[in-house]
Amino acid sequence: MGVDHDTQLAELRSGAAEALNKWRETTSTLRQSYTLETVKHLAFINGAGLAGAATALASIGGSAKLLPSLALFAFGLVFAVLDLYLNSLAFHRLERAISARINEIARAKSYGDLLILYRDPHEGDALFRWAAGIGWLSALGAVAGMGCLLGGLLLPPHPAPSGASAEESPRAAHQPTASTPASGLALPCQNYQGKPDPAARC
């Protein structure tokens, strides 16, 4: 009976090691994917920042109404990168936990000890929850940024401030004065060309 028990336990250990190794490999692949996506998005943010700065410098006058949308998109992209990083870190912790379980296989003395190794891991749960919340913030930033962008493009520009002085200034510029007489008219002390007349008595 002892030999059969040891043989069965060895087979169970082998099966557990194979399953956990596959689990660790899958987790490692996911972690590497998230890490790669983080780097790609960091490069994208830097490129978009340079392009946005160049565009703002080229058209400073018309960029003021688009600043809220640019800010929201920037926050959304930052949250997206943070979301990817937290997921990558969570998968890294999960991978380490699985590796620790693989090391515990050799110390398993019974079938019950092996079953414990299959329990749901909780290493990284907090990071996954944080990543989910930040992902929602990133989505909200994208939606709000799109709304501000459409509003800035579709809404008419604000009218220039109008007042009595602003309305009358164009007319005042065309009204004749003592220094700028109307064409063809001479003031009492000037000739018909608008020059001082020595013979006139003012």
Secondary structure as GFF3:
##gff-version 3
##sequence-region A 1 202
A	DSSP	alpha_helix	2	58	.	.	.	ID=ss1
A	DSSP	three_ten_helix	64	66	.	.	.	ID=ss2
A	DSSP	alpha_helix	67	104	.	.	.	ID=ss3
A	DSSP	three_ten_helix	105	107	.	.	.	ID=ss4
A	DSSP	alpha_helix	111	116	.	.	.	ID=ss5
A	DSSP	alpha_helix	125	154	.	.	.	ID=ss6
A	DSSP	alpha_helix	164	174	.	.	.	ID=ss7
###
